[in-house]
Amino acid sequence: MITAIVLIKTDVDRIPEIAETIAALDGVSEVYSVTGAQDLIALVRVARHDDLADTIPGRISKVPGVASTETHIAFRTYSQHDLEAAFAIGLDS
């Protein structure tokens, strides 16, 4: 699995609408509205590098209201969050 963090500048008057549109795209696992120079951060998880091209410049960048994107590809995951969540399913105390 390839993970990319996509920093997105948008039309600020349409952030919720743009975020929902991006979140519905194949390959996009999460979208956050954030403070700072960027308006949104999207996490993209795909099987192949070629899928990044389909998802980021092919879909995210073409969403009306997206002004620009900056993509960072993750090399390694150091968080145990996903692993812990997977093993905790159905084990509520």
N, C-alpha and C positions, 0 to 999 in steps of 0.2 A: 504494500500500500504506500503510495506517495502522498505526502501531506504538503500543502502549500498554504501560506498565510498571505492573504491578499488585502492590502491596504487600499481603500477606495475613497476618492473624493467625489462628492455628489452635489446636486442641486439641493441646498439645505432646506428648502421649503418642501421637499418631497422625500426626505429621509425614510420615514416609515414605509411608504409605498415602494420605494426602491429596494429597501431591505427585504421586504416580503417577496418581491419579485425575484431577487437574487437567491433567497433562501429556498425557493421552490425549484431552482435549477438542479438538474442531475449533477452529482459530484460535489455539491455544496452541502456540507454537514451542519454548519452553524454560521450565523451572521450576528455581529454585535454592533450596536451604535456606541461610539466612543467619543471622548473628549480629545482635544489636540488638533494637530494639523489634518488628520484624516477624519472622515465622517463615519465610515463603516470599516469593520474588519470581517472578512469572510474566511472560514476554514474550508479548504477544498481537499477532498480525499478521493484519489482515483487510483486505478490499477496500473496505468502505464503513463510514461511521460507524454506520449502523444495525446492522451486524454486531457492533459493540462492545457494544451493549445486549443482543444475543442471547447473547454470549459471557460478559461479565463479570457483570452482575446476573442474567442468565438461566440461566447454567450454573455459573460459578465460585463465586458467592456461595451457591448452593444445594447445593454439595458438603457432605455431612455432616462436621462438624468445623471448617468454616470459620466463624470468629467475626466477621470483618470484612475489608473490602477498602478500599484507597485507590488510585485510579487516576490515573496521569500519562500524558497523551498527548504523544508526541514530535512536535515541529515539523520538525526537520531531523536528518539523520544526518551526523556528521562523521567517523566511523570508516571507514577503507578496508578493514577486516577482511573483510567479506563480499565486496567486489569482488576483493580479492587472492585469497581462497579460490576464487572462481569461476574465475579465470584460471589457478590453479595446479593444477587437476584433471589428473592424469596426468603431471605434470611433476616427479616425485620425482627428486632428484639422487642 
